[in-house]
């Protein structure tokens, strides 16, 4: 959706961490991206490369940890895995689902020097 | 990136807001000369840092500050989102004309370019501020925070934030509003809630606009509402026509009820 702005936010976080954690270069960035976060991974990779160019994370490797979409099915009283927000419950077919996980967009960890 | 207030070097412009940029760039960052600096040749200094930070954490901080600002002043902030051409500005100008005698109102207008919409709003006698996002596809918490300084909505008023016409990106950027209100017109497809689920999931209210045109269209209202509830079982739906005025009294009642809740605070 707005992968460019997301990468700019990532870079901002990296620059701030560089000061607080005392590092100069970022070699690898691990991002946790949920299946329901609306993030297009390919677009994210493309934007990341462009955004970090000539920064402290120039040519850093981007590792994506994909997290599944999770929802609470009110009919089954159980947590089920969904691919998209409008999916029906894979067990009972109900749409009475409350999304409980999978919209994460998080910087998990960094390899720095 | 500006490390003092977080201003990015994007093209966003806030009308009337002269932003003095602080000197920045990689050069001003001092990454310290800590013990790791004295490294032996051939020895890698690479290490792992766990940061566990939300990518949108910065925006969420700005949004939280805005939310506090609204709450302290009893201001109800509504974030109006839709695709371009849903009749958002028409609905807003009509709403303003109809309720300005009952409530103090102000408007923040977000568009990529032009101040046309803010001018349309000002003609109704209500104060409005235009934010041009430039290349950006959405308003963010930081832009709205700066806009509040200039616009200065009155205490206990209602602030409408008309977001950039886009059903994708604005869903993820919290502005500190009490509610997102998604406007969908019946001249669009009834399956838009499924095509853009994030937005309909994030909204508390869906306004189905232009219902006066229903006789000329094949739009299936029931199906559309059903789709919206699939992505958001709790969404409220109002059917209106900003042109004929049909259904608008329910929308005004909804605003007044939400406004009362904003007065209670907390």
Interface residues (C-beta under 8 A of the other chain):
Chain A: X1 X2 X5 X6 X8 X9 X10 X11 X12 X13 X15 X16 X17 X18 X19 X21 X22 X23 X24 X27 X31 X36 X37 X38 X55 X56 X84 X85 X86 X88 X95 X96 X97 X98 X99 X105 X106 X107 X108 X109 X110 X111 X112 X113
Chain B: X1 X3 X6 X8 X26 X29 X30 X31 X32 X34 X36 X44 X45 X46 X47 X48 X49 X50 X51 X52 X53 X54 X55 X56 X57 X58 X59 X136 X137 X138 X140 X168 X169 X171 X172 X173 X193 X194 X197 X198 X201 X227 X229 X230 X231 X233
